Amino acid sequence: MTIGGIFTAIIFGAIIGAVARLIVPGRQSMAIWLTVVVGIVAAFIGTAVAHLFGLATDGFNFWEVLFQIAFAVIGVYLVSAFRPKGGAASGR
């Protein structure tokens, strides 16, 4: 992967993660970096699933992006559900 590919993955991951956070109902107590990581992982998984279904993964593909967003929504939901809401100092 080239430097340009890494920057593209980070930017696209941030966009996919942000879209997923907008879709998941309620407030998610996630850091921006965690949103980006969830988006990047979801982008890779969505591309792999689209490839398994035989969809073209080079260039823009609506179904590939839909898979990526769906996996990002699942990732955001799981991270926000299992991540502690506050630290020991907050008294929770």
Contacts in CASP RR format, 6 or more apart in sequence:
PFRMAT RR
TARGET T0000
AUTHOR 0000-0000-0000
METHOD contacts of the structure
MODEL  1
MTIGGIFTAIIFGAIIGAVARLIVPGRQSMAIWLTVVVGIVAAFIGTAVA
HLFGLATDGFNFWEVLFQIAFAVIGVYLVSAFRPKGGAASGR
1 9 0 8 1.000
9 40 0 8 1.000
9 43 0 8 1.000
10 36 0 8 1.000
10 40 0 8 1.000
12 40 0 8 1.000
12 43 0 8 1.000
13 36 0 8 1.000
13 39 0 8 1.000
13 40 0 8 1.000
13 42 0 8 1.000
13 43 0 8 1.000
13 72 0 8 1.000
14 32 0 8 1.000
14 35 0 8 1.000
14 36 0 8 1.000
14 39 0 8 1.000
16 39 0 8 1.000
16 40 0 8 1.000
16 42 0 8 1.000
16 43 0 8 1.000
16 68 0 8 1.000
16 69 0 8 1.000
16 72 0 8 1.000
17 35 0 8 1.000
17 36 0 8 1.000
17 38 0 8 1.000
17 39 0 8 1.000
17 42 0 8 1.000
17 72 0 8 1.000
17 76 0 8 1.000
18 35 0 8 1.000
19 69 0 8 1.000
19 72 0 8 1.000
20 35 0 8 1.000
20 38 0 8 1.000
20 39 0 8 1.000
20 42 0 8 1.000
20 69 0 8 1.000
20 72 0 8 1.000
20 73 0 8 1.000
20 75 0 8 1.000
20 76 0 8 1.000
21 28 0 8 1.000
21 30 0 8 1.000
21 35 0 8 1.000
21 76 0 8 1.000
23 69 0 8 1.000
23 73 0 8 1.000
24 73 0 8 1.000
24 76 0 8 1.000
24 77 0 8 1.000
24 80 0 8 1.000
28 76 0 8 1.000
28 79 0 8 1.000
28 80 0 8 1.000
29 80 0 8 1.000
29 83 0 8 1.000
29 85 0 8 1.000
29 86 0 8 1.000
30 38 0 8 1.000
30 76 0 8 1.000
30 79 0 8 1.000
30 80 0 8 1.000
30 83 0 8 1.000
34 79 0 8 1.000
35 76 0 8 1.000
38 72 0 8 1.000
38 75 0 8 1.000
38 76 0 8 1.000
38 79 0 8 1.000
39 68 0 8 1.000
39 72 0 8 1.000
41 71 0 8 1.000
41 75 0 8 1.000
42 68 0 8 1.000
42 69 0 8 1.000
42 71 0 8 1.000
42 72 0 8 1.000
42 74 0 8 1.000
42 75 0 8 1.000
43 68 0 8 1.000
43 72 0 8 1.000
45 67 0 8 1.000
45 68 0 8 1.000
45 71 0 8 1.000
46 64 0 8 1.000
46 67 0 8 1.000
46 68 0 8 1.000
46 70 0 8 1.000
46 71 0 8 1.000
47 57 0 8 1.000
47 64 0 8 1.000
47 67 0 8 1.000
47 68 0 8 1.000
49 67 0 8 1.000
49 71 0 8 1.000
50 57 0 8 1.000
50 61 0 8 1.000
50 63 0 8 1.000
50 64 0 8 1.000
50 67 0 8 1.000
51 57 0 8 1.000
53 63 0 8 1.000
55 61 0 8 1.000
55 63 0 8 1.000
55 64 0 8 1.000
57 64 0 8 1.000
84 92 0 8 1.000
85 92 0 8 1.000
86 92 0 8 1.000
END
